[in-house]
Amino acid sequence: MAGRGRTGAIIVRMHRSLRVLVLTVATAFALGFGATPAWAHGVTGVQPTNYRTTVHGLSPRIPGVQVRAIDLGAKLQLTNTSSTDVVVVGYSQEPYLRIGPRGVFENAWSPAVVLNRLSIPTGPAPAQPRPGLAPVWRQIASGHTATWHDHRAHWMGASAPPQVRSDPSHRHVVIPNWTVPLDAGGRAVNVTGDVLWIPGPSPWPWAGGALAIAAVVLAGARTRRWPVVLALALALLVGGEALHVAGLWGASSASTLSKTGASLYSLGGCLIGLGALAVLFRRESYDATPVVLIAAVFLLVAGGFADVTSLTRSQLPTTLPPAVARGVVMAALGLGAGLVAGAASRLRRPQ
């Protein structure tokens, strides 16, 4: 009879833990999909996508001038180390940017200055410049490199292109031979490239892996060695998130301040996690479970659900290999959910 009582108590505790796990996942899922890109991991608005912008080069070539796509095609970057100014021509054939030995300048009245502030402009288009109007150059950088968003080099439609809608599982060239004109000392030069649709992977293997990790952590949290399980899972979660943030920062052209603001939740979660580990090793384990719970919630939402689109997109804003980047997100989902449920089940100190 005593054995049956113990078995029944174990079953009741497991049911409670599973309910906590389900509630945690549902809550974090809602928070993650309600999160805006302003604080999600896509640093400064760079989000995972299935579109890739490629640059063929300059025609004709100019010694000392290079153009490349950065931030997953959200921006073009032109570097001019020659002795001749290179002018980027705007959408109305007006001078837009000037890059040369004296630095980087923009034409104050160019409509492109306003239009390029957003990936997809929503307001009214600026007035067309008067023919023959002289440029009003103002310096915006002292180096030899200009970075700008250009609507000619990315897909601007609100929905997918027709060929993608009819066959989203295959690769497509959605904008062939896009062109951005330049003026190099009076000589016409074109930057050309393509915009490609590259389908993403299936998310289900990663979701299954996350669920398996969560189940292992939760099962370990129900054993006598639960403090060690929580500490190991939390250390892995903090380390993985630090690696994730480093990859995102390395792939972004934004300022350090912007990167810090975009990764604030992740950085806060890592700091709280380190504090929880210190409490786990120095004090009674039950005193650390509330801090572990808070750190796990932060990292589950910021490192897991806010980046869940990484599991379904082919182009990721990170310097990590794609499989590693998705693995880190999978680990954040599994470790975070398992830690939240496991720590919640240990909040009450036994009598």
N, C-alpha and C positions, 0 to 999 in steps of 0.2 A: 504493500500500500504506500509505503514511504517513497519507493522508487517511482510509482505512478504519480505521486504528488510532485516530485521533483521534475519529472518529464513534462507534466502539465504546466508547471511554472516556467520551464524553459520555452515551451511552445508559446505561452502568453507573452513572454519577453520578446521572442522573435517576431511575433505578430505586431507588437508595439513598435519594434525597430523598423520593420518593413513599412508600417504606416508613416513613421517619421521620414523614412527615405523617400517614399512616394510624395509626401507633402513637400519635402525639400526640393525634389526635382521639379515638381509642378510650379512651386513658387519661383525658383531660380529661372525656370524656363520663361515664365511670364515677365520677370524682371529683365532677362537678357534680351528678349524680343521687343520689350518696351524701351530698351536703352537706345539713345540716339547716337549717331556717329561722332558727336562732339566729344564724348568721353570713352567711346568704345576703342578697341585696340587699333583700328585703322587710323594711324597717326595723321593728324591734320586732314581728315576726310578721305584718305586713301583707303579704299575698301577692296576686299577680294572681288575679282571679276572674271568673266570668261572672255573678255576682249583684250587683245594684245596689239599694241602699236609698234610697228617696226619702221626703221629709217633705212632707206636704200643708200642715201648719201646725197652729195651735191652734184649738180650738173650745170655747167662744168665744175670740176674740182678747183678749190682755192687752197693753196698752201697755207697752213697755219689756222685753217678754219675747220671746226668739227661740230656736228650736230648729232644729238642722241635723244631718245625718249627716256624719261625718268618717271618715277612715281606711278608705275603701271600704265604709262601712256597719258597720264593726266597733265604732264608738262613736257615741253621741249626745252632742251638746254643747248645753247650755242656758245662755243668758246672761240675767240678770235685772238690769236697771238701774233698776227701779221701787223704790218705798219699801216694798213689801209682800213678805214672804217667800213663796217658791214651794216647795212640797214635792213631790218625786217619790214616787209611791206604788209600793211594792214588789210582789212576786209574791203575797204573802199579804195584800194590802190594808193593809200596815203602812207607816208613814212610813219612807222610805229615805234620801233626800237633802233637804237644806234649803238653798236658795240665796236670799240676800237682802243687805241693806245691810251686815250684819255679817260676811259671808263665806260660805263653803261648809262645811256640816256633814253628817256621816253619822250615822245611827242605829246605835249599836254593836251592838245585838242583832238588827238586821234580817237575815233570811236572804239578802237580795239582796247584802249586802256580801261574803259567801262565794261565792255562786253566780256573781257577775259577775266573779270573778277569772279565769275561763277562758271561752273562746268556747263550748266544749262541756263542761260539768262531767262529771267522771268519778267523783268520790267520792260518798258518801252525801249526801242532801239534809239541810240543817240542820233542827233541830227547829222545828216551827211555834210562833210566838210565842203567849203566853197572851193571851186577849182582855182589853182594857183596860190592858195594860201600857204604862206611860209611856215615851216615847222617851228614850234616853240619847244626847244629841247631843255629838259631838266634832268639833272644827274640823279640816278637812283642807286648806283653802286660804283665803287672805285676800281674793281677788278676788270678782268677781260671775259667774264662769263655772264650771260643773261639767261634767266629761267622764266618761262612764261607758259600760261595755258593757251592752247590754240585750238579753236573749234574745228579747224580743218583737218585735224589729226586724231579725232576720236569720234565714236558713235554718239550722236546727240538725240536719237529718237527716244520717245517715251516708252516704246515697246521694241521688241527684238525685230531685226530685219526679216523680210518675207522668207528668205531662204533658211533662216534659222528657225522661224516658227514652223516651217514645213518639215525640217529635218534637224532638230537641235542636237542630235547625238554625233554629228560629224563636223569636221573642220570646214569653215567657209571664209572666203575673203569678202568682207562686208563693205569695205571702202578700198577699192583698188587704186593705187597710184595717187594718193592725196598729194597736194602740192602746196608748199609755202614759199612764195617768191622772196628773193633777196636782191639787194642792190649793193654790189661790191665795187666802189669807186666808179660808178657809172656803168658797170657791166651787169647784165641781168643773169641771175643765178637762181636755180630752183632746188629746194629741198623736197625730196619725194619719199614716199613710203606706202605701206599698206596698213589697214586695220583688219585683224583676223578675229574670227570667232573660234575659240578652242573649248570644246565641252569639258566640264569638270568631272571628277570621279563620283562614284556612288558613295553616299555617306553611311550606308548601313554597316559595312565592316568596322568603321570607326565608332559608330554608335554601339555596336555589339561589344567592342573592346572596352568602351567606357562603362557599360553596364557590368561587365565582368569585373573590372577593377573596383567599382563601387561595391559589388557583392563581396569581394575578398576583404576589403577594408572593413565593411560592416561586420562580417563574420569574425574577423580578428578582434574587433572592438568588443565582442561578446565573450572573449576568453579572459583568463587571468592575466595574460600578458598585454592587456589592452593599452597600458601607457606606452609600451614600446611600439605597438602597432600604430597608435596615433602619432607618436613622435616621428617614426619612419615615414609614414604617409605625408605628414605635414612638411618634413624636410624635402621630400621628393616634389611636392606641390610647389614649395617656394623656389626650389632650384629650377624646376621646369619653367615657372613663370618668369624668373629672371632671365633665362635663356631666350624665352619668347620675346620679352621686351627688347633685349639686345638685338635680336634679329630684325624687329620692326624699326628700331631706331636707325640701324645701319642701312636700311632700304629707303629711308625718307630724306628728302631734301629740306625739310622744315628746320626751323631754329630749335635750339636745345630747350628754350622756354616752351615752345609749342609742343614739343615731344613730351616734356614733363607734364604739362597740363593734360594731354590726351591720355597719358598712362598713369594718371594720378591714382585711380582706384587700384590698379595692379601694384604700384609702388607702395601704397598704403597697406594693401593686403600682405605684401612681403614683409614689411616692417612689423606688422602685428603678428605674423607667423613666426618671425624670429623671436619676438617677445614671448610668444606662447611656448616656444621650444625652451627658452631659458627658464620659464616657470615650471615646465614639466620636469626639468632636470634638477631644479633647486628646491622645489617645494612639494607639498602633497599633491599627487596627481589630480585629485578632484578639484583642487583650486585652479588648475590650468584649463579645465574643460570649457569654461565660458569663453576664454580668450581663443582657444582652438576653434571653437564654434564660430566666433566672429571672423577670424582670419579665413576660415574655410568658406564662409558665405561670400566674403569679398572676392576671393580668388576664383570661386566657382562661377560667379557672375561675370567678373571682369576678364578672367582668363579663359573661361569656358563658353558660356552662352553668348557673350558679346562677340566672340570670334567663331561662332558655330558655322557661319557661312564659309569659313576656310575649308570645311569638309566637303563642300559641294562646288567650289570654284577652282578653275585651273590656274589662275594667275593670283599669286599671293604677295602681299607687300612685306616681304621679309628677305633677309640674306640667308636664312636657313634653307636647306634642301626641302622641297615640298613635303616629302614623306615625314621628315623630322618635324616640320612646322605643324602638320596635321596630327602627328603623334603627341606633340606637346598639348594641343587643344584637347585631344582625346583623354590624355592623362589628367588635365585640369578638370574635365567633366567628371571622370570616374573618381579620382582622388577627392575632389571637392565634395561631390554628393556623398561618398562613403564617409568622409570625415564629419560632415554636418550631421548625418544620421548617427554615426558612432558617438560623437561627442555629445549630442543631445541625449542619447540613451544613458550617458554617464554623468549627467548634470546632478542627479540626486545622489547624495552620499548615503551609502547603506547604513542602517541602524546598527 
